[in-house]
């Protein structure tokens, strides 16, 4: 269930939404108006209920390099050794093409 808290800060009034549901992480976000806070709370609760919610801010912090490195660490070992070298070359190409760091 969502709770909306009215906050008085240096920049004026804001509204903090906190959604806590069993078996889900607590989700919070702050808004400049109560109307926006209520709309977001309804939408996010529905997404959590339907299991379609994901934290967009957290997702945006991941890079292609993160994905490649995780794959190399965790999944590459599952391939046959003959496929391993070709896949590693392919992933290195993707990393060079899309990533600023290796």
N, C-alpha and C positions, 0 to 999 in steps of 0.2 A: 504494500500500500504506500502511496506517495504522501509525504508530508511537506507542506510549504511553510517556510519560515520567513517572516518579514525582517529584513536587516536594515539598520540605519548606519551608514558609513560616511566617510569623508565626501564621497561623490553623490550622496543622496540615498534614497531608498532603493533597495534591491530585494529580490525574492529568491531564496534558495530552495530548490526541490531536492528531496532525498527519497529515493525509492529503495525499499528493502523487501526482497522476496526470498523465500526459502530456496536453497540450491542455486542462487544467483549472487553475483557480487553486488554490493551496494552501489547505486548509481546516483551521482549528484551533479547538479548544474545550477548556475545562478543566472537570473534574468532581471531586466530593468522594469518589467511590468508583471503584475500578477496574472493577467490574461495570458501572456506568453508562457509563463511558468505552468499554468494549468493545462494549456494545450500540449506542451512538451511532455508533461507528466502523463496525460492520457495516452498519447502516442507511444511513449516509451513503455508504459505498463502493458499495452497491447502487444508490442514487439516482444517484451519479456515473456508474456503469456504464450505467444505463438512460437517462441524460441527463434525469433528472427533478429533480435537485437544484437548489435556489436558496437563496441566503443570506437567511434570513428577517429577520435584523437589518438587513441592507442594504435589503431591500425595505420594511421598516417606516419607514425614514428618508425615504422619498419621500412627497410630498403630492400632493393634487389640483392644487394650484397649480403644482408642478413639472411635472406631466403637461400641464396647459394651456399653460404657458409653452414647454415643449419642442415641443408640437404647433404653436403659433403660429410658433415659430422655424423648424422643419424641414419640416412637412408642409403647412401652409396654402398655401404657395406653389405647390403642385401642383394646387390647385383652379382652376377657371375663375373669372374675376374676378367674375362675377355670383353665384357661390356663396360667394365669399370673405367678403363683407360679412355675409351671413346667418350663416355659420359663426362669424365673429368675435363677433357679438352673442351667439350661443348660448354660446360658450365664456366670454365675460365674465359671463354670467348664472350659469354653473356656478361660476366662480371666486368670485363674490360670495356665492353660496349656501353653498358648502362651505369656503371659505378665509378665514382671518383676515387674510391679507395679499394685496394685489393685485400 
